[in-house]
Amino acid sequence: MTTHDIVMILVLTFPMFLFSIYPGIVLSNYIDEKFNIQETQKRAIMIGTAFLFSLTLSSLLYLT
């Protein structure tokens, strides 16, 4: 994997945020209901999940 491939995957993550916001919201709401977390932790989980999901989608899109 070259530097060009990594840059292209990172560029593709930004449009994939459109598809990954909903899973982040669902997961953060589920964890909030189960463990009663703070709002800052809920937002961190939402953003982290959205980023990891969009990174996964973009890498699958680019490498296949």
TAHU-V974708 format. One record per pair of residues at least 24 apart in sequence whose C-alpha atoms are under 10 Angstrom apart, sorted by the first residue. I is the first residue (numbers start at 0). J is the second residue. D is the distance in whole Angstrom. If there is no record, write none. Layout:
i=I j=J d=D
i=I j=J d=D
This chain:
i=0 j=62 d=10
i=4 j=58 d=9
i=4 j=61 d=8
i=4 j=62 d=9
i=5 j=58 d=9
i=5 j=61 d=10
i=7 j=57 d=9
i=7 j=58 d=9
i=7 j=61 d=8
i=8 j=53 d=10
i=8 j=54 d=7
i=8 j=55 d=9
i=8 j=56 d=9
i=8 j=57 d=6
i=8 j=58 d=6
i=8 j=59 d=9
i=8 j=60 d=9
i=8 j=61 d=7
i=8 j=62 d=9
i=9 j=53 d=9
i=9 j=54 d=7
i=9 j=57 d=8
i=9 j=58 d=8
i=10 j=54 d=10
i=10 j=57 d=9
i=11 j=53 d=8
i=11 j=54 d=8
i=11 j=56 d=9
i=11 j=57 d=5
i=11 j=58 d=8
i=11 j=60 d=9
i=11 j=61 d=8
i=12 j=49 d=10
i=12 j=50 d=8
i=12 j=51 d=9
i=12 j=52 d=9
i=12 j=53 d=5
i=12 j=54 d=5
i=12 j=55 d=8
i=12 j=56 d=8
i=12 j=57 d=5
i=12 j=58 d=8
i=13 j=50 d=9
i=13 j=53 d=8
i=13 j=54 d=9
i=13 j=57 d=9
i=14 j=53 d=8
i=14 j=57 d=9
i=15 j=49 d=9
i=15 j=50 d=9
i=15 j=52 d=8
i=15 j=53 d=5
i=15 j=54 d=8
i=15 j=55 d=9
i=15 j=56 d=7
i=15 j=57 d=7
i=16 j=46 d=10
i=16 j=49 d=7
i=16 j=50 d=7
i=16 j=51 d=10
i=16 j=52 d=8
i=16 j=53 d=6
i=16 j=54 d=9
i=16 j=56 d=9
i=16 j=57 d=10
i=17 j=49 d=9
i=17 j=53 d=9
i=18 j=49 d=9
i=18 j=52 d=9
i=18 j=53 d=7
i=18 j=56 d=9
i=19 j=45 d=10
i=19 j=46 d=9
i=19 j=48 d=8
i=19 j=49 d=5
i=19 j=50 d=7
i=19 j=51 d=9
i=19 j=52 d=6
i=19 j=53 d=6
i=19 j=54 d=9
i=19 j=55 d=10
i=19 j=56 d=9
i=20 j=45 d=8
i=20 j=46 d=8
i=20 j=48 d=8
i=20 j=49 d=5
i=20 j=50 d=9
i=20 j=52 d=9
i=20 j=53 d=9
i=21 j=45 d=9
i=21 j=48 d=10
i=21 j=49 d=8
i=22 j=48 d=7
i=22 j=49 d=7
i=22 j=52 d=8
i=23 j=47 d=8
i=23 j=48 d=5
i=23 j=49 d=5
i=23 j=50 d=9
i=23 j=51 d=9
i=23 j=52 d=8
i=24 j=48 d=9
i=24 j=49 d=8
